[in-house]
């Protein structure tokens, strides 16, 4: 595909259909490349509200930052801001790669053994190339502080990790700008070197005005959205909460803020009025909450479905890597409450998730066994929420969080399947009415094998608003959990009301 652009200095008059642009991109490390980054920041600071949102919301700085403003460019130092001190800093979003550091081979990481030394200073050249590039960009932007996870969080220190993971929301939300090492496959690759060159020709009309014909390269979807970096679970939170991000991709550099995306060749991409518009919100989730309840539920489902399909080095990070987004949405919703990715305000619809990839086991959280079976965080792999027309369903009021005893429990009425049989069909079990042998519904188990052959029970989440003969129930499939009155979820489904019989009230779903 080809594109046209007019000369930046001498655009042809009366040709608004030909955008001003540059056919050959500057090298990322060139003076022109860094000047463009500074112009983007200055333009956003002076004409947008993005950084004003940053200033209003910024509280205390991260626990540790890297000071990059020393007169000797080789010298870096870990810096601990004073309490309530606000510091302008950049934050690096990057991939750890397929061979990350380990406790036995910490490499460049900050640990308890080198923390004191790094507070006094350490060498830039000892860092991997991706981190060196982040230092270079930060300095070129005129900023003196930088945050990188493996340098600013003490690695293999459980207490420091737990404390800092809980603050990750504020780290990226308060950063002056986020640097996304989109093209770097790991910390050693770097992101300021590109191999791509652009071919173009100049065409001149009779009046002497020139137009460039060159390769079309504005592909934010493939360059950024589908890049390896944005397939990582932690990065979703980093990107959504960031006020402004500079994406260093394999083909060109992109600027992203609340007003949209700018390409390095000067093309402007406006924010989509749909989901991307909410993701670019500099004061997330303000735009979302102004859009109405239906859109809020739709976006929450989109967010968690997208997140669930992303990769994690440790499966047990599934409930941590999105905790900042979850907390921010929960604070903004009227309910002010969420548990394990399920919002009280939209409890019933949030519970109707189904696993796309049925694993053989649930995630083994080890020291955190309280992740409940009814949360999608209990299972690995992608999930999707059932499509439900809000106006056509009555939700069951007896289903609620257990407010008195246990944050990991639901209180619900439980029933059993009756007058029906189940038959496997693809990735589902079809429910057959025994009197007619007609299909009366379906269920889908959360993990491979589910609870097939065991004593399946069900919790009715909602019922369709139609006559009793045609009425359908949205259900969670549950089984006894070993204690009287305690059950665990094993699946989800939809079934005709003639196939469900109530058994007991106010049981606990763990």
Protein Blocks (a to p, Z undefined) as FASTA:
>chain_A
ZZddddfklccehilkbccddfbdcdfkbmklmmmmmmmmmmmmmmmmklmmmmmmpccd
dfbdcdfkbfblkbccdddddehiacddddddddebjadcdfklnojaccfklmmmmmno
pcfklpcfklmmmmmmmmmnopabdcdfklmpcghilklmmmmmmmmmmmmmmpmbdcdd
fklmbfknopmbcfbdcdddddddfkopacdddddfbdfklmmmmmmklmcfklmmmmmm
pmbdcdddfkbccdddfkbccdfkopacdddfblmlmmmpmkbcklmmmnojklmmmmmm
mmmmmmmmpccfblklmmmmmmmmmmmmmmmpmnlpaeehiafklmmmmmmccdfbdcfb
dcdekjammbcfkbmklpgcjdddddddfklpccdfkbccdfklomkbccddddddehia
cddehjbccdddfklopafbdcddfbghijghiacddddfbdcdddfklpccddddddde
hiahiacdfbdcdddfklcccfbehiacZZ
